[in-house]
C-alpha cells in the first residue's frame, strides 16, 4: 500500500485513512518518532499491559541489578 500526505503550514500531517485502519490506530493514541537517516519511523507507544511477558524466556545469566553496579 502506498499512501501520501502533505505537511501543513502548522507542521501537521494527517495519516491517511487506509493506513490508520490497517494499523488499527485511534484518535488520541500516543506515538514516538524515531529518526532513520533522511526519514523517520513512526510507532505507537505501547500501553503498559501490552508489555507484560515481553521478556519471557530471556536469559538472565549475568543479570545485574542496581545493588551490584559498582
Biopython code that builds the backbone (N, CA, C, O; Angstrom):
import numpy as np
from Bio.PDB.StructureBuilder import StructureBuilder

atoms = [
    (1, "UNK", "N", (0.850, -1.175, 0.000)),
    (1, "UNK", "CA", (0.000, 0.000, 0.000)),
    (1, "UNK", "C", (0.897, 1.240, 0.000)),
    (1, "UNK", "O", (1.835, 1.339, 0.792)),
    (2, "UNK", "N", (0.604, 2.163, -0.878)),
    (2, "UNK", "CA", (1.305, 3.433, -0.923)),
    (2, "UNK", "C", (0.316, 4.542, -0.646)),
    (2, "UNK", "O", (-0.720, 4.651, -1.302)),
    (3, "UNK", "N", (0.649, 5.366, 0.340)),
    (3, "UNK", "CA", (-0.207, 6.495, 0.688)),
    (3, "UNK", "C", (0.683, 7.699, 0.926)),
    (3, "UNK", "O", (1.799, 7.560, 1.427)),
    (4, "UNK", "N", (0.204, 8.870, 0.575)),
    (4, "UNK", "CA", (0.988, 10.078, 0.772)),
    (4, "UNK", "C", (0.197, 11.092, 1.582)),
    (4, "UNK", "O", (-1.030, 11.033, 1.664)),
    (5, "UNK", "N", (0.934, 12.026, 2.178)),
    (5, "UNK", "CA", (0.325, 13.110, 2.942)),
    (5, "UNK", "C", (1.204, 14.340, 2.764)),
    (5, "UNK", "O", (2.382, 14.218, 2.429)),
    (6, "UNK", "N", (0.644, 15.512, 2.984)),
    (6, "UNK", "CA", (1.371, 16.776, 2.830)),
    (6, "UNK", "C", (1.514, 17.452, 4.189)),
    (6, "UNK", "O", (0.559, 17.522, 4.962)),
    (7, "UNK", "N", (2.711, 17.944, 4.469)),
    (7, "UNK", "CA", (2.975, 18.671, 5.704)),
    (7, "UNK", "C", (2.313, 20.047, 5.619)),
    (7, "UNK", "O", (2.560, 20.796, 4.674)),
    (8, "UNK", "N", (1.474, 20.382, 6.602)),
    (8, "UNK", "CA", (0.754, 21.660, 6.572)),
    (8, "UNK", "C", (1.651, 22.808, 7.045)),
    (8, "UNK", "O", (2.770, 22.586, 7.506)),
    (9, "UNK", "N", (1.149, 24.020, 6.923)),
    (9, "UNK", "CA", (1.892, 25.194, 7.401)),
    (9, "UNK", "C", (2.105, 25.155, 8.906)),
    (9, "UNK", "O", (3.023, 25.788, 9.427)),
    (10, "UNK", "N", (1.263, 24.419, 9.596)),
    (10, "UNK", "CA", (1.397, 24.267, 11.048)),
    (10, "UNK", "C", (2.232, 23.028, 11.403)),
    (10, "UNK", "O", (2.258, 22.597, 12.555)),
    (11, "UNK", "N", (2.907, 22.468, 10.407)),
    (11, "UNK", "CA", (3.759, 21.278, 10.564)),
    (11, "UNK", "C", (2.974, 20.065, 11.050)),
    (11, "UNK", "O", (3.452, 19.307, 11.894)),
    (12, "UNK", "N", (1.787, 19.887, 10.523)),
    (12, "UNK", "CA", (0.949, 18.743, 10.860)),
    (12, "UNK", "C", (0.777, 17.859, 9.631)),
    (12, "UNK", "O", (0.753, 18.342, 8.499)),
    (13, "UNK", "N", (0.658, 16.572, 9.869)),
    (13, "UNK", "CA", (0.416, 15.599, 8.802)),
    (13, "UNK", "C", (-0.789, 14.757, 9.197)),
    (13, "UNK", "O", (-0.853, 14.250, 10.317)),
    (14, "UNK", "N", (-1.736, 14.606, 8.290)),
    (14, "UNK", "CA", (-2.878, 13.716, 8.512)),
    (14, "UNK", "C", (-2.501, 12.340, 7.997)),
    (14, "UNK", "O", (-2.053, 12.188, 6.861)),
    (15, "UNK", "N", (-2.685, 11.349, 8.837)),
    (15, "UNK", "CA", (-2.375, 9.976, 8.436)),
    (15, "UNK", "C", (-3.536, 9.465, 7.589)),
    (15, "UNK", "O", (-4.688, 9.508, 8.023)),
    (16, "UNK", "N", (-3.240, 8.985, 6.391)),
    (16, "UNK", "CA", (-4.315, 8.510, 5.510)),
    (16, "UNK", "C", (-5.182, 7.437, 6.182)),
    (16, "UNK", "O", (-4.688, 6.606, 6.943)),
    (17, "UNK", "N", (-6.466, 7.477, 5.886)),
    (17, "UNK", "CA", (-7.439, 6.571, 6.495)),
    (17, "UNK", "C", (-7.070, 5.105, 6.284)),
    (17, "UNK", "O", (-7.203, 4.297, 7.203)),
    (18, "UNK", "N", (-6.612, 4.758, 5.094)),
    (18, "UNK", "CA", (-6.253, 3.368, 4.813)),
    (18, "UNK", "C", (-5.138, 2.886, 5.748)),
    (18, "UNK", "O", (-5.159, 1.738, 6.191)),
    (19, "UNK", "N", (-4.174, 3.747, 6.046)),
    (19, "UNK", "CA", (-3.070, 3.393, 6.947)),
    (19, "UNK", "C", (-3.598, 3.249, 8.371)),
    (19, "UNK", "O", (-3.274, 2.280, 9.057)),
    (20, "UNK", "N", (-4.411, 4.210, 8.818)),
    (20, "UNK", "CA", (-4.979, 4.158, 10.175)),
    (20, "UNK", "C", (-5.777, 2.877, 10.390)),
    (20, "UNK", "O", (-5.655, 2.225, 11.427)),
    (21, "UNK", "N", (-6.586, 2.528, 9.414)),
    (21, "UNK", "CA", (-7.410, 1.330, 9.541)),
    (21, "UNK", "C", (-6.567, 0.053, 9.536)),
    (21, "UNK", "O", (-6.820, -0.860, 10.321)),
    (22, "UNK", "N", (-5.574, -0.012, 8.658)),
    (22, "UNK", "CA", (-4.724, -1.200, 8.583)),
    (22, "UNK", "C", (-3.928, -1.399, 9.872)),
    (22, "UNK", "O", (-3.726, -2.532, 10.309)),
    (23, "UNK", "N", (-3.478, -0.305, 10.477)),
    (23, "UNK", "CA", (-2.675, -0.375, 11.698)),
    (23, "UNK", "C", (-3.525, -0.363, 12.974)),
    (23, "UNK", "O", (-3.000, -0.546, 14.072)),
    (24, "UNK", "N", (-4.824, -0.148, 12.829)),
    (24, "UNK", "CA", (-5.751, -0.066, 13.972)),
    (24, "UNK", "C", (-5.380, 1.082, 14.909)),
    (24, "UNK", "O", (-5.462, 0.936, 16.129)),
    (25, "UNK", "N", (-4.976, 2.215, 14.350)),
    (25, "UNK", "CA", (-4.643, 3.404, 15.131)),
    (25, "UNK", "C", (-5.908, 4.184, 15.411)),
    (25, "UNK", "O", (-6.812, 4.247, 14.578)),
    (26, "UNK", "N", (-5.965, 4.786, 16.608)),
    (26, "UNK", "CA", (-7.148, 5.525, 17.018)),
    (26, "UNK", "C", (-6.780, 6.945, 17.431)),
    (26, "UNK", "O", (-5.631, 7.221, 17.773)),
    (27, "UNK", "N", (-7.754, 7.835, 17.398)),
    (27, "UNK", "CA", (-7.553, 9.214, 17.822)),
    (27, "UNK", "C", (-7.121, 9.240, 19.283)),
    (27, "UNK", "O", (-7.663, 8.496, 20.100)),
    (28, "UNK", "N", (-6.158, 10.082, 19.619)),
    (28, "UNK", "CA", (-5.683, 10.207, 20.985)),
    (28, "UNK", "C", (-4.544, 9.266, 21.328)),
    (28, "UNK", "O", (-3.968, 9.365, 22.411)),
    (29, "UNK", "N", (-4.208, 8.355, 20.425)),
    (29, "UNK", "CA", (-3.128, 7.412, 20.656)),
    (29, "UNK", "C", (-1.797, 8.154, 20.603)),
    (29, "UNK", "O", (-1.632, 9.069, 19.796)),
    (30, "UNK", "N", (-0.841, 7.767, 21.458)),
    (30, "UNK", "CA", (0.461, 8.421, 21.519)),
    (30, "UNK", "C", (1.454, 7.695, 20.612)),
    (30, "UNK", "O", (1.453, 6.467, 20.531)),
    (31, "UNK", "N", (2.313, 8.483, 19.922)),
    (31, "UNK", "CA", (3.294, 7.917, 19.000)),
    (31, "UNK", "C", (4.693, 8.409, 19.327)),
    (31, "UNK", "O", (4.867, 9.464, 19.936)),
    (32, "UNK", "N", (5.678, 7.640, 18.921)),
    (32, "UNK", "CA", (7.074, 8.030, 19.060)),
    (32, "UNK", "C", (7.645, 8.173, 17.646)),
    (32, "UNK", "O", (7.303, 7.404, 16.748)),
    (33, "UNK", "N", (8.520, 9.167, 17.463)),
    (33, "UNK", "CA", (9.162, 9.420, 16.175)),
    (33, "UNK", "C", (10.643, 9.096, 16.310)),
    (33, "UNK", "O", (11.344, 9.701, 17.122)),
    (34, "UNK", "N", (11.118, 8.141, 15.513)),
    (34, "UNK", "CA", (12.499, 7.689, 15.580)),
    (34, "UNK", "C", (13.200, 8.070, 14.281)),
    (34, "UNK", "O", (12.863, 7.538, 13.223)),
    (35, "UNK", "N", (14.188, 8.998, 14.341)),
    (35, "UNK", "CA", (14.912, 9.391, 13.128)),
    (35, "UNK", "C", (15.663, 8.203, 12.528)),
    (35, "UNK", "O", (16.335, 7.461, 13.245)),
    (36, "UNK", "N", (15.548, 8.027, 11.223)),
    (36, "UNK", "CA", (16.232, 6.956, 10.490)),
    (36, "UNK", "C", (16.797, 7.535, 9.206)),
    (36, "UNK", "O", (16.090, 7.627, 8.202)),
    (37, "UNK", "N", (18.055, 7.923, 9.227)),
    (37, "UNK", "CA", (18.660, 8.517, 8.043)),
    (37, "UNK", "C", (17.939, 9.792, 7.654)),
    (37, "UNK", "O", (17.845, 10.724, 8.453)),
    (38, "UNK", "N", (17.426, 9.839, 6.424)),
    (38, "UNK", "CA", (16.689, 11.012, 5.953)),
    (38, "UNK", "C", (15.185, 10.878, 6.186)),
    (38, "UNK", "O", (14.413, 11.732, 5.750)),
    (39, "UNK", "N", (14.768, 9.819, 6.863)),
    (39, "UNK", "CA", (13.356, 9.593, 7.131)),
    (39, "UNK", "C", (13.096, 9.485, 8.618)),
    (39, "UNK", "O", (13.949, 9.809, 9.445)),
    (40, "UNK", "N", (11.904, 9.025, 8.940)),
    (40, "UNK", "CA", (11.520, 8.865, 10.338)),
    (40, "UNK", "C", (10.593, 7.660, 10.463)),
    (40, "UNK", "O", (9.733, 7.437, 9.611)),
    (41, "UNK", "N", (10.774, 6.889, 11.529)),
    (41, "UNK", "CA", (9.927, 5.745, 11.815)),
    (41, "UNK", "C", (8.892, 6.199, 12.835)),
    (41, "UNK", "O", (9.252, 6.731, 13.886)),
    (42, "UNK", "N", (7.618, 5.997, 12.541)),
    (42, "UNK", "CA", (6.531, 6.401, 13.435)),
    (42, "UNK", "C", (5.929, 5.128, 14.017)),
    (42, "UNK", "O", (5.458, 4.255, 13.287)),
    (43, "UNK", "N", (5.954, 5.037, 15.351)),
    (43, "UNK", "CA", (5.429, 3.848, 16.012)),
    (43, "UNK", "C", (4.551, 4.245, 17.182)),
    (43, "UNK", "O", (4.858, 5.211, 17.880)),
    (44, "UNK", "N", (3.454, 3.513, 17.414)),
    (44, "UNK", "CA", (2.628, 3.806, 18.580)),
    (44, "UNK", "C", (3.357, 3.407, 19.857)),
    (44, "UNK", "O", (4.056, 2.394, 19.887)),
    (45, "UNK", "N", (3.194, 4.201, 20.906)),
    (45, "UNK", "CA", (3.763, 3.877, 22.210)),
    (45, "UNK", "C", (2.866, 2.809, 22.819)),
    (45, "UNK", "O", (1.657, 3.013, 22.927)),
    (46, "UNK", "N", (3.439, 1.665, 23.222)),
    (46, "UNK", "CA", (2.601, 0.596, 23.760)),
    (46, "UNK", "C", (2.050, 0.938, 25.142)),
    (46, "UNK", "O", (2.667, 1.678, 25.908)),
    (47, "UNK", "N", (0.882, 0.388, 25.440)),
    (47, "UNK", "CA", (0.300, 0.512, 26.778)),
    (47, "UNK", "C", (1.062, -0.439, 27.703)),
    (47, "UNK", "O", (1.644, -1.419, 27.239)),
    (48, "UNK", "N", (1.062, -0.160, 28.984)),
    (48, "UNK", "CA", (1.793, -0.966, 29.960)),
    (48, "UNK", "C", (1.362, -2.429, 29.920)),
    (48, "UNK", "O", (2.207, -3.317, 30.026)),
    (49, "UNK", "N", (0.074, -2.695, 29.770)),
    (49, "UNK", "CA", (-0.403, -4.082, 29.747)),
    (49, "UNK", "C", (0.061, -4.834, 28.499)),
    (49, "UNK", "O", (0.097, -6.064, 28.505)),
    (50, "UNK", "N", (0.413, -4.123, 27.439)),
    (50, "UNK", "CA", (0.918, -4.771, 26.227)),
    (50, "UNK", "C", (2.360, -5.241, 26.401)),
    (50, "UNK", "O", (2.841, -6.058, 25.616)),
    (51, "UNK", "N", (3.049, -4.738, 27.417)),
    (51, "UNK", "CA", (4.444, -5.107, 27.652)),
    (51, "UNK", "C", (4.581, -6.327, 28.553)),
    (51, "UNK", "O", (5.678, -6.869, 28.690)),
    (52, "UNK", "N", (3.496, -6.765, 29.164)),
    (52, "UNK", "CA", (3.534, -7.927, 30.048)),
    (52, "UNK", "C", (4.013, -9.155, 29.279)),
    (52, "UNK", "O", (3.459, -9.495, 28.234)),
    (53, "UNK", "N", (5.036, -9.813, 29.796)),
    (53, "UNK", "CA", (5.561, -11.025, 29.179)),
    (53, "UNK", "C", (6.498, -10.794, 28.019)),
    (53, "UNK", "O", (6.882, -11.752, 27.348)),
    (54, "UNK", "N", (6.882, -9.548, 27.756)),
    (54, "UNK", "CA", (7.713, -9.245, 26.592)),
    (54, "UNK", "C", (9.097, -9.884, 26.689)),
    (54, "UNK", "O", (9.711, -10.186, 25.666)),
    (55, "UNK", "N", (9.595, -10.094, 27.916)),
    (55, "UNK", "CA", (10.927, -10.673, 28.098)),
    (55, "UNK", "C", (10.852, -12.144, 28.501)),
    (55, "UNK", "O", (11.836, -12.701, 28.987)),
    (56, "UNK", "N", (9.716, -12.766, 28.307)),
    (56, "UNK", "CA", (9.541, -14.162, 28.676)),
    (56, "UNK", "C", (10.566, -15.018, 27.937)),
    (56, "UNK", "O", (10.697, -14.936, 26.715)),
    (57, "UNK", "N", (11.281, -15.831, 28.688)),
    (57, "UNK", "CA", (12.292, -16.703, 28.092)),
    (57, "UNK", "C", (13.642, -16.041, 27.908)),
    (57, "UNK", "O", (14.562, -16.664, 27.377)),
    (58, "UNK", "N", (13.788, -14.789, 28.334)),
    (58, "UNK", "CA", (15.063, -14.091, 28.199)),
    (58, "UNK", "C", (16.096, -14.713, 29.133)),
    (58, "UNK", "O", (15.756, -15.162, 30.227)),
    (59, "UNK", "N", (17.331, -14.738, 28.713)),
    (59, "UNK", "CA", (18.415, -15.282, 29.519)),
    (59, "UNK", "C", (18.758, -14.289, 30.627)),
    (59, "UNK", "O", (19.052, -13.126, 30.347)),
    (60, "UNK", "N", (18.724, -14.734, 31.866)),
    (60, "UNK", "CA", (19.019, -13.856, 32.993)),
    (60, "UNK", "C", (20.412, -14.084, 33.556)),
    (60, "UNK", "O", (20.739, -13.556, 34.619)),
    (61, "UNK", "N", (21.242, -14.863, 32.862)),
    (61, "UNK", "CA", (22.635, -15.037, 33.283)),
    (61, "UNK", "C", (23.342, -13.692, 33.230)),
    (61, "UNK", "O", (23.111, -12.892, 32.323)),
    (62, "UNK", "N", (24.188, -13.455, 34.191)),
    (62, "UNK", "CA", (24.950, -12.209, 34.280)),
    (62, "UNK", "C", (24.051, -10.996, 34.453)),
    (62, "UNK", "O", (24.428, -9.887, 34.072)),
    (63, "UNK", "N", (22.869, -11.190, 35.022)),
    (63, "UNK", "CA", (21.962, -10.065, 35.294)),
    (63, "UNK", "C", (22.519, -9.244, 36.447)),
    (63, "UNK", "O", (22.929, -9.796, 37.468)),
    (64, "UNK", "N", (22.534, -7.919, 36.281)),
    (64, "UNK", "CA", (22.988, -7.025, 37.345)),
    (64, "UNK", "C", (21.837, -6.115, 37.726)),
    (64, "UNK", "O", (21.194, -5.519, 36.862)),
    (65, "UNK", "N", (21.580, -6.011, 39.012)),
    (65, "UNK", "CA", (20.566, -5.055, 39.443)),
    (65, "UNK", "C", (21.276, -3.808, 39.978)),
    (65, "UNK", "O", (22.502, -3.718, 39.909)),
    (66, "UNK", "N", (20.533, -2.873, 40.496)),
    (66, "UNK", "CA", (21.100, -1.608, 40.962)),
    (66, "UNK", "C", (22.088, -1.775, 42.105)),
    (66, "UNK", "O", (22.983, -0.946, 42.269)),
    (67, "UNK", "N", (21.944, -2.828, 42.897)),
    (67, "UNK", "CA", (22.799, -3.023, 44.058)),
    (67, "UNK", "C", (24.230, -3.418, 43.706)),
    (67, "UNK", "O", (25.153, -3.107, 44.459)),
    (68, "UNK", "N", (24.430, -4.089, 42.590)),
    (68, "UNK", "CA", (25.784, -4.568, 42.271)),
    (68, "UNK", "C", (26.353, -3.909, 41.008)),
    (68, "UNK", "O", (27.059, -4.563, 40.240)),
    (69, "UNK", "N", (26.063, -2.663, 40.792)),
    (69, "UNK", "CA", (26.583, -1.981, 39.602)),
    (69, "UNK", "C", (28.045, -1.572, 39.747)),
    (69, "UNK", "O", (28.755, -1.472, 38.746)),
    (70, "UNK", "N", (28.507, -1.335, 40.969)),
    (70, "UNK", "CA", (29.868, -0.804, 41.130)),
    (70, "UNK", "C", (30.756, -1.772, 41.866)),
    (70, "UNK", "O", (31.932, -1.484, 42.087)),
]
sb = StructureBuilder()
sb.init_structure("model")
sb.init_model(0)
sb.init_chain("A")
sb.init_seg("    ")
for serial, (resi, resn, name, xyz) in enumerate(atoms, 1):
    if name == "N":
        sb.init_residue(resn, " ", resi, " ")
    sb.init_atom(name, np.array(xyz, "f"), 0.0, 1.0, " ", f" {name:<3s}", serial, name[0])
structure = sb.get_structure()
